[in-house]
């Protein structure tokens, strides 16, 4: 478990959105928040805390 966490690489958002379909375990779980961030569709922390 710790090997997976320690053995990491860093990617740009565009690389994740365009090229990571086979590498990601849960593609939509990762891609949707990144797309939202790029499109300024992020909820404020106050709204998130209410959920």
CHARMM-style PDB file with segment names, atoms N, HN, CA, C and O in Angstrom:
ATOM      1  N   UNK     1       0.830  -1.200   0.000  1.00  0.00      PROA
ATOM      2  CA  UNK     1       0.000   0.000   0.000  1.00  0.00      PROA
ATOM      3  C   UNK     1       0.865   1.250   0.000  1.00  0.00      PROA
ATOM      4  O   UNK     1       0.624   2.164  -0.789  1.00  0.00      PROA
ATOM      5  N   UNK     2       1.862   1.308   0.865  1.00  0.00      PROA
ATOM      6  HN  UNK     2       2.058   0.565   1.505  1.00  0.00      PROA
ATOM      7  CA  UNK     2       2.687   2.517   0.914  1.00  0.00      PROA
ATOM      8  C   UNK     2       3.553   2.663  -0.323  1.00  0.00      PROA
ATOM      9  O   UNK     2       3.898   3.781  -0.705  1.00  0.00      PROA
ATOM     10  N   UNK     3       3.914   1.542  -0.964  1.00  0.00      PROA
ATOM     11  HN  UNK     3       3.633   0.633  -0.653  1.00  0.00      PROA
ATOM     12  CA  UNK     3       4.700   1.644  -2.189  1.00  0.00      PROA
ATOM     13  C   UNK     3       3.924   2.395  -3.260  1.00  0.00      PROA
ATOM     14  O   UNK     3       4.490   3.197  -4.003  1.00  0.00      PROA
ATOM     15  N   UNK     4       2.632   2.131  -3.333  1.00  0.00      PROA
ATOM     16  HN  UNK     4       2.173   1.479  -2.730  1.00  0.00      PROA
ATOM     17  CA  UNK     4       1.809   2.810  -4.322  1.00  0.00      PROA
ATOM     18  C   UNK     4       1.762   4.307  -4.046  1.00  0.00      PROA
ATOM     19  O   UNK     4       1.795   5.106  -4.981  1.00  0.00      PROA
ATOM     20  N   UNK     5       1.686   4.691  -2.799  1.00  0.00      PROA
ATOM     21  HN  UNK     5       1.659   4.042  -2.039  1.00  0.00      PROA
ATOM     22  CA  UNK     5       1.627   6.109  -2.438  1.00  0.00      PROA
ATOM     23  C   UNK     5       2.979   6.773  -2.680  1.00  0.00      PROA
ATOM     24  O   UNK     5       3.027   7.891  -3.192  1.00  0.00      PROA
ATOM     25  N   UNK     6       4.054   6.122  -2.332  1.00  0.00      PROA
ATOM     26  HN  UNK     6       4.015   5.214  -1.916  1.00  0.00      PROA
ATOM     27  CA  UNK     6       5.376   6.720  -2.459  1.00  0.00      PROA
ATOM     28  C   UNK     6       5.880   6.729  -3.896  1.00  0.00      PROA
ATOM     29  O   UNK     6       6.657   7.609  -4.267  1.00  0.00      PROA
ATOM     30  N   UNK     7       5.463   5.789  -4.695  1.00  0.00      PROA
ATOM     31  HN  UNK     7       4.832   5.074  -4.394  1.00  0.00      PROA
ATOM     32  CA  UNK     7       5.883   5.708  -6.081  1.00  0.00      PROA
ATOM     33  C   UNK     7       4.883   6.487  -6.935  1.00  0.00      PROA
ATOM     34  O   UNK     7       3.924   5.910  -7.448  1.00  0.00      PROA
ATOM     35  N   UNK     8       5.099   7.776  -7.088  1.00  0.00      PROA
ATOM     36  HN  UNK     8       5.878   8.245  -6.672  1.00  0.00      PROA
ATOM     37  CA  UNK     8       4.124   8.635  -7.759  1.00  0.00      PROA
ATOM     38  C   UNK     8       4.788   9.477  -8.838  1.00  0.00      PROA
ATOM     39  O   UNK     8       6.008   9.642  -8.860  1.00  0.00      PROA
ATOM     40  N   UNK     9       3.972   9.999  -9.718  1.00  0.00      PROA
ATOM     41  HN  UNK     9       2.981   9.865  -9.701  1.00  0.00      PROA
ATOM     42  CA  UNK     9       4.401  10.925 -10.743  1.00  0.00      PROA
ATOM     43  C   UNK     9       3.436  12.107 -10.730  1.00  0.00      PROA
ATOM     44  O   UNK     9       2.285  11.976 -10.312  1.00  0.00      PROA
ATOM     45  N   UNK    10       3.912  13.250 -11.186  1.00  0.00      PROA
ATOM     46  HN  UNK    10       4.846  13.356 -11.525  1.00  0.00      PROA
ATOM     47  CA  UNK    10       3.090  14.449 -11.231  1.00  0.00      PROA
ATOM     48  C   UNK    10       2.696  14.724 -12.670  1.00  0.00      PROA
ATOM     49  O   UNK    10       3.523  14.612 -13.574  1.00  0.00      PROA
ATOM     50  N   UNK    11       1.438  15.083 -12.889  1.00  0.00      PROA
ATOM     51  HN  UNK    11       0.766  15.174 -12.154  1.00  0.00      PROA
ATOM     52  CA  UNK    11       0.916  15.344 -14.223  1.00  0.00      PROA
ATOM     53  C   UNK    11       0.222  16.697 -14.261  1.00  0.00      PROA
ATOM     54  O   UNK    11      -0.313  17.161 -13.255  1.00  0.00      PROA
ATOM     55  N   UNK    12       0.237  17.313 -15.414  1.00  0.00      PROA
ATOM     56  HN  UNK    12       0.673  16.936 -16.231  1.00  0.00      PROA
ATOM     57  CA  UNK    12      -0.524  18.541 -15.636  1.00  0.00      PROA
ATOM     58  C   UNK    12      -2.000  18.166 -15.806  1.00  0.00      PROA
ATOM     59  O   UNK    12      -2.314  17.047 -16.214  1.00  0.00      PROA
ATOM     60  N   UNK    13      -2.892  19.088 -15.498  1.00  0.00      PROA
ATOM     61  HN  UNK    13      -2.637  19.996 -15.167  1.00  0.00      PROA
ATOM     62  CA  UNK    13      -4.322  18.832 -15.625  1.00  0.00      PROA
ATOM     63  C   UNK    13      -4.684  18.403 -17.047  1.00  0.00      PROA
ATOM     64  O   UNK    13      -5.457  17.463 -17.230  1.00  0.00      PROA
ATOM     65  N   UNK    14      -4.136  19.078 -18.047  1.00  0.00      PROA
ATOM     66  HN  UNK    14      -3.508  19.842 -17.898  1.00  0.00      PROA
ATOM     67  CA  UNK    14      -4.476  18.742 -19.430  1.00  0.00      PROA
ATOM     68  C   UNK    14      -4.046  17.325 -19.779  1.00  0.00      PROA
ATOM     69  O   UNK    14      -4.747  16.639 -20.523  1.00  0.00      PROA
ATOM     70  N   UNK    15      -2.912  16.874 -19.261  1.00  0.00      PROA
ATOM     71  HN  UNK    15      -2.343  17.432 -18.657  1.00  0.00      PROA
ATOM     72  CA  UNK    15      -2.473  15.497 -19.503  1.00  0.00      PROA
ATOM     73  C   UNK    15      -3.472  14.501 -18.921  1.00  0.00      PROA
ATOM     74  O   UNK    15      -3.785  13.488 -19.546  1.00  0.00      PROA
ATOM     75  N   UNK    16      -3.962  14.790 -17.741  1.00  0.00      PROA
ATOM     76  HN  UNK    16      -3.708  15.613 -17.233  1.00  0.00      PROA
ATOM     77  CA  UNK    16      -4.931  13.893 -17.101  1.00  0.00      PROA
ATOM     78  C   UNK    16      -6.222  13.854 -17.905  1.00  0.00      PROA
ATOM     79  O   UNK    16      -6.779  12.780 -18.134  1.00  0.00      PROA
ATOM     80  N   UNK    17      -6.697  15.010 -18.330  1.00  0.00      PROA
ATOM     81  HN  UNK    17      -6.245  15.882 -18.144  1.00  0.00      PROA
ATOM     82  CA  UNK    17      -7.967  15.058 -19.049  1.00  0.00      PROA
ATOM     83  C   UNK    17      -7.890  14.406 -20.420  1.00  0.00      PROA
ATOM     84  O   UNK    17      -8.881  13.847 -20.889  1.00  0.00      PROA
ATOM     85  N   UNK    18      -6.735  14.464 -21.070  1.00  0.00      PROA
ATOM     86  HN  UNK    18      -5.930  14.918 -20.689  1.00  0.00      PROA
ATOM     87  CA  UNK    18      -6.635  13.989 -22.443  1.00  0.00      PROA
ATOM     88  C   UNK    18      -6.017  12.602 -22.584  1.00  0.00      PROA
ATOM     89  O   UNK    18      -6.375  11.860 -23.499  1.00  0.00      PROA
ATOM     90  N   UNK    19      -5.092  12.238 -21.692  1.00  0.00      PROA
ATOM     91  HN  UNK    19      -4.801  12.840 -20.949  1.00  0.00      PROA
ATOM     92  CA  UNK    19      -4.261  11.069 -21.963  1.00  0.00      PROA
ATOM     93  C   UNK    19      -4.278   9.973 -20.909  1.00  0.00      PROA
ATOM     94  O   UNK    19      -3.540   8.998 -21.048  1.00  0.00      PROA
ATOM     95  N   UNK    20      -5.074  10.086 -19.878  1.00  0.00      PROA
ATOM     96  HN  UNK    20      -5.674  10.878 -19.765  1.00  0.00      PROA
ATOM     97  CA  UNK    20      -4.954   9.150 -18.758  1.00  0.00      PROA
ATOM     98  C   UNK    20      -6.096   8.141 -18.675  1.00  0.00      PROA
ATOM     99  O   UNK    20      -6.311   7.560 -17.611  1.00  0.00      PROA
ATOM    100  N   UNK    21      -6.818   7.919 -19.737  1.00  0.00      PROA
ATOM    101  HN  UNK    21      -6.643   8.391 -20.601  1.00  0.00      PROA
ATOM    102  CA  UNK    21      -7.988   7.027 -19.701  1.00  0.00      PROA
ATOM    103  C   UNK    21      -7.649   5.616 -19.224  1.00  0.00      PROA
ATOM    104  O   UNK    21      -8.437   5.021 -18.489  1.00  0.00      PROA
ATOM    105  N   UNK    22      -6.525   5.076 -19.610  1.00  0.00      PROA
ATOM    106  HN  UNK    22      -5.885   5.559 -20.206  1.00  0.00      PROA
ATOM    107  CA  UNK    22      -6.170   3.706 -19.244  1.00  0.00      PROA
ATOM    108  C   UNK    22      -5.477   3.615 -17.878  1.00  0.00      PROA
ATOM    109  O   UNK    22      -5.505   2.561 -17.242  1.00  0.00      PROA
ATOM    110  N   UNK    23      -4.865   4.698 -17.429  1.00  0.00      PROA
ATOM    111  HN  UNK    23      -4.843   5.554 -17.945  1.00  0.00      PROA
ATOM    112  CA  UNK    23      -4.075   4.654 -16.205  1.00  0.00      PROA
ATOM    113  C   UNK    23      -4.873   4.885 -14.931  1.00  0.00      PROA
ATOM    114  O   UNK    23      -4.463   4.445 -13.857  1.00  0.00      PROA
ATOM    115  N   UNK    24      -6.005   5.568 -15.035  1.00  0.00      PROA
ATOM    116  HN  UNK    24      -6.338   5.925 -15.908  1.00  0.00      PROA
ATOM    117  CA  UNK    24      -6.765   5.937 -13.845  1.00  0.00      PROA
ATOM    118  C   UNK    24      -7.768   4.864 -13.473  1.00  0.00      PROA
ATOM    119  O   UNK    24      -8.421   4.289 -14.343  1.00  0.00      PROA
ATOM    120  N   UNK    25      -7.890   4.595 -12.192  1.00  0.00      PROA
ATOM    121  HN  UNK    25      -7.359   5.063 -11.485  1.00  0.00      PROA
ATOM    122  CA  UNK    25      -8.823   3.570 -11.707  1.00  0.00      PROA
ATOM    123  C   UNK    25     -10.272   3.983 -11.871  1.00  0.00      PROA
ATOM    124  O   UNK    25     -11.090   3.213 -12.374  1.00  0.00      PROA
ATOM    125  N   UNK    26     -10.587   5.185 -11.453  1.00  0.00      PROA
ATOM    126  HN  UNK    26      -9.922   5.811 -11.045  1.00  0.00      PROA
ATOM    127  CA  UNK    26     -11.955   5.685 -11.549  1.00  0.00      PROA
ATOM    128  C   UNK    26     -11.914   6.995 -12.325  1.00  0.00      PROA
ATOM    129  O   UNK    26     -11.814   8.077 -11.746  1.00  0.00      PROA
ATOM    130  N   UNK    27     -11.991   6.875 -13.626  1.00  0.00      PROA
ATOM    131  HN  UNK    27     -12.072   5.996 -14.096  1.00  0.00      PROA
ATOM    132  CA  UNK    27     -11.745   7.990 -14.520  1.00  0.00      PROA
ATOM    133  C   UNK    27     -12.633   9.197 -14.239  1.00  0.00      PROA
ATOM    134  O   UNK    27     -12.124  10.310 -14.106  1.00  0.00      PROA
ATOM    135  N   UNK    28     -13.941   9.008 -14.147  1.00  0.00      PROA
ATOM    136  HN  UNK    28     -14.355   8.104 -14.255  1.00  0.00      PROA
ATOM    137  CA  UNK    28     -14.841  10.143 -13.940  1.00  0.00      PROA
ATOM    138  C   UNK    28     -14.642  10.790 -12.581  1.00  0.00      PROA
ATOM    139  O   UNK    28     -14.808  12.001 -12.440  1.00  0.00      PROA
ATOM    140  N   UNK    29     -14.291  10.002 -11.590  1.00  0.00      PROA
ATOM    141  HN  UNK    29     -14.156   9.018 -11.704  1.00  0.00      PROA
ATOM    142  CA  UNK    29     -14.051  10.538 -10.248  1.00  0.00      PROA
ATOM    143  C   UNK    29     -12.886  11.528 -10.262  1.00  0.00      PROA
ATOM    144  O   UNK    29     -12.874  12.477  -9.478  1.00  0.00      PROA
ATOM    145  N   UNK    30     -11.925  11.320 -11.131  1.00  0.00      PROA
ATOM    146  HN  UNK    30     -11.935  10.549 -11.768  1.00  0.00      PROA
ATOM    147  CA  UNK    30     -10.750  12.181 -11.224  1.00  0.00      PROA
ATOM    148  C   UNK    30     -10.955  13.282 -12.258  1.00  0.00      PROA
ATOM    149  O   UNK    30     -10.638  14.442 -11.995  1.00  0.00      PROA
ATOM    150  N   UNK    31     -11.477  12.936 -13.419  1.00  0.00      PROA
ATOM    151  HN  UNK    31     -11.734  11.993 -13.632  1.00  0.00      PROA
ATOM    152  CA  UNK    31     -11.567  13.903 -14.510  1.00  0.00      PROA
ATOM    153  C   UNK    31     -12.605  14.999 -14.274  1.00  0.00      PROA
ATOM    154  O   UNK    31     -12.369  16.152 -14.636  1.00  0.00      PROA
ATOM    155  N   UNK    32     -13.734  14.669 -13.683  1.00  0.00      PROA
ATOM    156  HN  UNK    32     -13.926  13.733 -13.389  1.00  0.00      PROA
ATOM    157  CA  UNK    32     -14.792  15.672 -13.511  1.00  0.00      PROA
ATOM    158  C   UNK    32     -14.358  16.820 -12.596  1.00  0.00      PROA
ATOM    159  O   UNK    32     -14.572  17.976 -12.960  1.00  0.00      PROA
ATOM    160  N   UNK    33     -13.759  16.563 -11.430  1.00  0.00      PROA
ATOM    161  HN  UNK    33     -13.585  15.624 -11.135  1.00  0.00      PROA
ATOM    162  CA  UNK    33     -13.306  17.692 -10.605  1.00  0.00      PROA
ATOM    163  C   UNK    33     -12.255  18.554 -11.297  1.00  0.00      PROA
ATOM    164  O   UNK    33     -12.245  19.771 -11.114  1.00  0.00      PROA
ATOM    165  N   UNK    34     -11.379  17.951 -12.081  1.00  0.00      PROA
ATOM    166  HN  UNK    34     -11.387  16.962 -12.229  1.00  0.00      PROA
ATOM    167  CA  UNK    34     -10.365  18.726 -12.805  1.00  0.00      PROA
ATOM    168  C   UNK    34     -11.034  19.601 -13.861  1.00  0.00      PROA
ATOM    169  O   UNK    34     -10.694  20.776 -14.000  1.00  0.00      PROA
ATOM    170  N   UNK    35     -11.976  19.036 -14.598  1.00  0.00      PROA
ATOM    171  HN  UNK    35     -12.252  18.082 -14.485  1.00  0.00      PROA
ATOM    172  CA  UNK    35     -12.708  19.827 -15.586  1.00  0.00      PROA
ATOM    173  C   UNK    35     -13.466  20.962 -14.910  1.00  0.00      PROA
ATOM    174  O   UNK    35     -13.489  22.080 -15.423  1.00  0.00      PROA
ATOM    175  N   UNK    36     -14.082  20.690 -13.772  1.00  0.00      PROA
ATOM    176  HN  UNK    36     -14.063  19.781 -13.355  1.00  0.00      PROA
ATOM    177  CA  UNK    36     -14.786  21.740 -13.027  1.00  0.00      PROA
ATOM    178  C   UNK    36     -13.840  22.841 -12.589  1.00  0.00      PROA
ATOM    179  O   UNK    36     -14.176  24.022 -12.678  1.00  0.00      PROA
ATOM    180  N   UNK    37     -12.667  22.470 -12.119  1.00  0.00      PROA
ATOM    181  HN  UNK    37     -12.393  21.510 -12.047  1.00  0.00      PROA
ATOM    182  CA  UNK    37     -11.678  23.458 -11.695  1.00  0.00      PROA
ATOM    183  C   UNK    37     -11.264  24.340 -12.863  1.00  0.00      PROA
ATOM    184  O   UNK    37     -11.193  25.562 -12.726  1.00  0.00      PROA
ATOM    185  N   UNK    38     -10.992  23.733 -14.003  1.00  0.00      PROA
ATOM    186  HN  UNK    38     -11.049  22.740 -14.114  1.00  0.00      PROA
ATOM    187  CA  UNK    38     -10.579  24.495 -15.180  1.00  0.00      PROA
ATOM    188  C   UNK    38     -11.678  25.417 -15.684  1.00  0.00      PROA
ATOM    189  O   UNK    38     -11.388  26.455 -16.278  1.00  0.00      PROA
ATOM    190  N   UNK    39     -12.944  25.050 -15.454  1.00  0.00      PROA
ATOM    191  HN  UNK    39     -13.180  24.206 -14.972  1.00  0.00      PROA
ATOM    192  CA  UNK    39     -14.081  25.848 -15.924  1.00  0.00      PROA
ATOM    193  C   UNK    39     -14.667  26.734 -14.829  1.00  0.00      PROA
ATOM    194  O   UNK    39     -15.756  27.285 -14.992  1.00  0.00      PROA
ATOM    195  N   UNK    40     -13.945  26.873 -13.710  1.00  0.00      PROA
ATOM    196  HN  UNK    40     -13.061  26.425 -13.578  1.00  0.00      PROA
ATOM    197  CA  UNK    40     -14.393  27.705 -12.582  1.00  0.00      PROA
ATOM    198  C   UNK    40     -15.768  27.300 -12.074  1.00  0.00      PROA
ATOM    199  O   UNK    40     -16.591  28.157 -11.749  1.00  0.00      PROA
ATOM    200  N   UNK    41     -16.019  26.000 -12.005  1.00  0.00      PROA
ATOM    201  HN  UNK    41     -15.351  25.304 -12.269  1.00  0.00      PROA
ATOM    202  CA  UNK    41     -17.291  25.482 -11.490  1.00  0.00      PROA
ATOM    203  C   UNK    41     -17.055  24.754 -10.177  1.00  0.00      PROA
ATOM    204  O   UNK    41     -17.454  23.601 -10.018  1.00  0.00      PROA
ATOM    205  N   UNK    42     -16.417  25.421  -9.254  1.00  0.00      PROA
ATOM    206  HN  UNK    42     -16.093  26.358  -9.383  1.00  0.00      PROA
ATOM    207  CA  UNK    42     -16.089  24.833  -7.975  1.00  0.00      PROA
ATOM    208  C   UNK    42     -16.987  25.450  -6.901  1.00  0.00      PROA
ATOM    209  O   UNK    42     -17.113  26.672  -6.823  1.00  0.00      PROA
ATOM    210  N   UNK    43     -17.601  24.618  -6.086  1.00  0.00      PROA
ATOM    211  HN  UNK    43     -17.498  23.625  -6.149  1.00  0.00      PROA
ATOM    212  CA  UNK    43     -18.462  25.106  -5.012  1.00  0.00      PROA
ATOM    213  C   UNK    43     -17.612  25.679  -3.876  1.00  0.00      PROA
ATOM    214  O   UNK    43     -16.501  25.212  -3.624  1.00  0.00      PROA
ATOM    215  N   UNK    44     -18.134  26.667  -3.212  1.00  0.00      PROA
ATOM    216  HN  UNK    44     -19.037  27.045  -3.417  1.00  0.00      PROA
ATOM    217  CA  UNK    44     -17.409  27.241  -2.086  1.00  0.00      PROA
ATOM    218  C   UNK    44     -17.368  26.241  -0.926  1.00  0.00      PROA
ATOM    219  O   UNK    44     -18.202  25.338  -0.851  1.00  0.00      PROA
ATOM    220  N   UNK    45     -16.418  26.402  -0.041  1.00  0.00      PROA
ATOM    221  HN  UNK    45     -15.741  27.136  -0.102  1.00  0.00      PROA
ATOM    222  CA  UNK    45     -16.261  25.479   1.078  1.00  0.00      PROA
ATOM    223  C   UNK    45     -17.483  25.526   1.996  1.00  0.00      PROA
ATOM    224  O   UNK    45     -17.804  24.525   2.636  1.00  0.00      PROA
ATOM    225  N   UNK    46     -18.161  26.651   2.072  1.00  0.00      PROA
ATOM    226  HN  UNK    46     -17.900  27.465   1.552  1.00  0.00      PROA
ATOM    227  CA  UNK    46     -19.361  26.755   2.906  1.00  0.00      PROA
ATOM    228  C   UNK    46     -20.461  25.829   2.390  1.00  0.00      PROA
ATOM    229  O   UNK    46     -21.147  25.180   3.180  1.00  0.00      PROA
ATOM    230  N   UNK    47     -20.629  25.769   1.092  1.00  0.00      PROA
ATOM    231  HN  UNK    47     -20.072  26.297   0.451  1.00  0.00      PROA
ATOM    232  CA  UNK    47     -21.643  24.872   0.524  1.00  0.00      PROA
ATOM    233  C   UNK    47     -21.245  23.416   0.751  1.00  0.00      PROA
ATOM    234  O   UNK    47     -22.084  22.584   1.096  1.00  0.00      PROA
ATOM    235  N   UNK    48     -19.983  23.116   0.559  1.00  0.00      PROA
ATOM    236  HN  UNK    48     -19.302  23.792   0.279  1.00  0.00      PROA
ATOM    237  CA  UNK    48     -19.507  21.744   0.750  1.00  0.00      PROA
ATOM    238  C   UNK    48     -19.686  21.309   2.192  1.00  0.00      PROA
ATOM    239  O   UNK    48     -20.087  20.172   2.442  1.00  0.00      PROA
ATOM    240  N   UNK    49     -19.403  22.176   3.139  1.00  0.00      PROA
ATOM    241  HN  UNK    49     -19.077  23.099   2.935  1.00  0.00      PROA
ATOM    242  CA  UNK    49     -19.561  21.828   4.551  1.00  0.00      PROA
ATOM    243  C   UNK    49     -21.015  21.541   4.911  1.00  0.00      PROA
ATOM    244  O   UNK    49     -21.277  20.729   5.799  1.00  0.00      PROA
ATOM    245  N   UNK    50     -21.961  22.188   4.242  1.00  0.00      PROA
ATOM    246  HN  UNK    50     -21.748  22.848   3.521  1.00  0.00      PROA
ATOM    247  CA  UNK    50     -23.369  21.943   4.496  1.00  0.00      PROA
ATOM    248  C   UNK    50     -23.821  20.578   4.007  1.00  0.00      PROA
ATOM    249  O   UNK    50     -24.770  20.003   4.540  1.00  0.00      PROA
ATOM    250  N   UNK    51     -23.141  20.062   2.993  1.00  0.00      PROA
ATOM    251  HN  UNK    51     -22.370  20.529   2.560  1.00  0.00      PROA
ATOM    252  CA  UNK    51     -23.507  18.751   2.449  1.00  0.00      PROA
ATOM    253  C   UNK    51     -23.084  17.692   3.419  1.00  0.00      PROA
ATOM    254  OT1 UNK    51     -23.292  16.505   3.168  1.00  0.00      PROA
TER     255      UNK     51
END
